[in-house]
Amino acid sequence: MFDLKFAINLFPKILSVAPITIGLSVFATLIGTILAVLIVIARERKIKVLGSVAAIYVSFIRGTPIIVQMYVVYYGLPQLLLTFKGMGLNTNPNGMPAMLIAILAYSFNAAANISESIRSAYHSVDYQQYEAAVTVGMKPIRAMTRIVIPQLIANFIPNFSNLFLDLVKDTAIVYNIGIVEIMAKANILSSLGFKYIETYLDALIIYVLICWFFAKIFHIFEGVARKRLSHTQALI
């Protein structure tokens, strides 16, 4: 029978590790966005070798589960550092924090997905607007910052929001490498009285609240971006 008192009592304990989930998601997204921009530049500029490597990387990441990628980084990174150490480099393959490994794994995943969203937003902008602006005397950099980028950002935010929220939910598997976040805490506490539905319901509510909060934040950002875009287009 559902124990409401048990669920209420354990809710604050599960909520206490929510910053770990949020922190992992935010840091991974920030790093992933930086890498994504570099990937987009390499592919759109068709830089030799780098463009092809970036395309293969994106295809690999998008075609494999995040849990497999996490395990590859978790077990592969120490081996790579051990190889570097054998080559004479000053690397320490022992004692790498699980959180660092998780951030790297999720950053690599985010980079591929975000890069595709950036490319999609970029190609959604009518390039003739940029060409027309340059034709009438506007400097290319100014045309890019005043015409292309504002539209790109406005089109990019909705997809970026979805990717971030998916990443938040995907962090539920990092307990597999020893990180105590929302899902791990729920698993630990549920064993106290073998009351799984209560703790998992707590975790569900917390995930919903986190995703609702960030969805609202991104919705506000999108509104601001589109308002600025309308203002900019009115001035041109």
C-alpha positions in Angstrom: 0.0 0.0 0.0 1.2 3.5 -0.9 2.9 5.2 2.1 2.3 8.9 1.7 4.2 9.8 4.9 7.2 7.8 3.8 7.2 9.7 0.4 6.9 13.1 2.1 9.7 12.4 4.6 12.1 11.2 1.9 11.3 14.0 -0.6 13.7 16.5 0.9 16.5 13.9 1.0 16.1 13.2 -2.7 15.7 16.9 -3.5 19.1 17.6 -1.7 21.0 15.9 -4.6 19.1 17.8 -7.3 22.0 20.4 -7.6 24.2 17.5 -8.7 21.9 16.7 -11.6 21.5 20.3 -12.5 25.2 21.1 -12.2 26.1 18.1 -14.4 23.5 19.1 -17.0 24.6 22.8 -17.1 28.3 22.2 -17.3 27.9 19.5 -19.9 25.7 21.7 -22.0 28.1 24.7 -21.8 31.1 22.6 -22.8 29.0 20.8 -25.4 27.9 24.1 -26.9 31.5 25.4 -27.3 32.5 22.1 -29.0 29.3 22.2 -31.1 30.2 25.7 -32.5 33.7 24.3 -33.5 32.1 21.3 -35.1 29.7 23.5 -37.1 32.5 25.8 -38.3 34.5 22.8 -39.4 31.6 21.3 -41.3 30.1 24.5 -42.8 33.5 25.8 -43.9 34.3 22.4 -45.3 37.7 22.4 -43.6 39.8 19.5 -45.0 40.0 16.5 -42.7 38.4 18.3 -39.7 35.1 18.6 -41.5 35.0 14.9 -42.3 36.1 13.9 -38.8 33.4 16.1 -37.3 30.7 14.5 -39.5 31.8 11.0 -38.5 31.9 12.0 -34.9 28.4 13.4 -35.0 27.1 10.3 -36.8 28.8 8.1 -34.2 27.4 10.0 -31.2 23.9 10.2 -32.6 23.9 6.5 -33.5 24.9 5.1 -30.0 23.1 5.2 -26.6 24.4 7.7 -24.1 25.0 4.9 -21.6 27.4 3.2 -24.0 29.2 6.5 -24.5 29.5 7.1 -20.8 31.0 3.6 -20.3 33.5 4.2 -23.1 34.7 7.4 -21.5 34.6 5.9 -18.0 36.8 2.9 -18.9 38.6 4.3 -22.0 39.9 7.6 -20.6 42.0 6.1 -17.8 43.5 3.6 -20.4 44.3 6.6 -22.7 46.0 8.4 -19.9 47.9 5.2 -19.0 49.1 5.0 -22.6 50.2 8.7 -22.5 52.1 7.9 -19.2 53.9 5.0 -20.9 55.0 7.5 -23.6 56.6 9.7 -21.0 53.9 12.2 -20.5 53.1 13.3 -16.9 49.5 11.9 -16.7 47.8 10.3 -13.7 45.2 7.6 -14.8 44.3 6.8 -11.2 41.6 8.4 -9.2 39.8 10.4 -11.8 36.6 11.9 -10.3 33.4 10.2 -11.6 31.8 13.6 -12.0 34.6 14.8 -14.3 34.1 11.6 -16.4 30.4 12.1 -16.5 30.7 15.8 -17.5 33.1 14.8 -20.3 30.8 12.0 -21.6 27.7 14.2 -21.6 29.6 17.1 -23.1 30.7 14.9 -26.0 27.1 13.8 -26.5 25.7 17.3 -26.2 28.2 18.6 -28.7 27.0 16.3 -31.5 23.3 17.0 -30.9 23.7 20.7 -30.4 25.8 21.1 -33.5 23.0 19.6 -35.6 20.6 22.0 -34.0 22.9 25.0 -34.8 23.3 23.8 -38.4 19.5 23.4 -38.7 18.9 26.9 -37.3 21.6 28.3 -39.6 20.2 26.8 -42.7 16.7 28.0 -41.8 17.8 31.6 -42.3 17.3 32.9 -45.8 20.8 33.6 -47.0 19.6 36.0 -49.6 19.0 38.5 -46.8 22.7 38.4 -46.0 23.7 38.7 -49.7 21.3 41.7 -50.2 22.6 43.5 -47.1 26.2 43.1 -48.4 25.2 44.2 -51.9 23.8 47.5 -50.6 27.0 48.2 -48.7 26.7 46.6 -45.3 29.9 45.0 -44.0 29.8 41.2 -43.9 30.4 41.1 -40.2 27.7 43.6 -39.5 25.3 41.7 -41.8 26.0 38.5 -40.0 25.5 40.0 -36.5 22.5 42.1 -37.4 20.6 39.7 -39.8 21.8 36.1 -39.7 22.7 35.5 -36.0 19.6 37.0 -34.5 17.4 34.8 -36.6 19.7 31.8 -35.9 19.4 32.3 -32.2 15.6 32.7 -32.3 15.3 29.5 -34.3 17.8 27.6 -32.2 16.5 28.2 -28.7 13.4 25.8 -29.0 15.6 22.9 -30.1 18.3 23.8 -27.6 15.7 23.7 -24.9 14.6 20.2 -25.9 18.2 19.0 -26.0 18.9 20.4 -22.5 15.8 18.9 -21.0 16.7 15.5 -22.6 20.2 15.8 -21.1 18.7 16.5 -17.6 16.6 13.3 -17.9 19.6 11.3 -19.3 21.6 12.0 -16.2 19.5 9.4 -14.4 22.0 6.8 -15.5 25.1 8.3 -14.0 24.5 6.3 -10.8 26.0 3.4 -12.8 29.5 5.0 -12.4 28.9 5.9 -8.7 27.5 9.4 -8.8 24.7 9.9 -6.3 22.2 12.1 -8.1 18.4 12.1 -8.0 17.9 8.6 -9.4 20.7 7.1 -7.3 19.4 8.7 -4.1 15.9 7.3 -4.9 17.4 3.8 -5.3 19.3 4.0 -2.1 16.4 5.3 0.0 13.9 2.9 -1.5 15.9 0.0 0.0 15.3 1.4 3.5 11.7 0.1 3.6 11.5 -1.6 0.2 9.0 1.2 -0.8 10.0 1.8 -4.4 6.9 3.5 -5.7 7.1 6.3 -3.1 10.8 7.2 -3.7 10.5 6.9 -7.5 7.4 9.1 -7.4 9.4 11.7 -5.5 12.1 11.5 -8.1 9.5 11.8 -10.9 8.1 15.0 -9.3 11.6 16.5 -8.9 12.5 15.8 -12.5 9.2 17.4 -13.6 9.8 20.5 -11.5 13.4 20.9 -12.8 12.3 20.4 -16.4 9.3 22.8 -16.0 11.6 25.5 -14.5 14.2 25.4 -17.3 11.5 25.1 -19.9 10.0 28.4 -18.6 13.5 30.0 -18.6 14.1 29.0 -22.2 10.6 30.2 -23.2 11.4 33.6 -21.8 14.8 33.7 -23.6 13.0 32.8 -26.9 10.5 35.5 -26.4 13.3 38.1 -25.8 15.2 36.8 -28.8 12.2 37.1 -31.1 11.3 40.5 -29.8 14.9 41.7 -30.5 14.7 40.1 -33.9 11.5 42.0 -34.7 13.1 45.2 -33.5 16.2 44.6 -35.6 14.3 43.8 -38.7 12.2 46.9 -38.3 15.4 49.0 -38.2 16.9 47.5 -41.3 
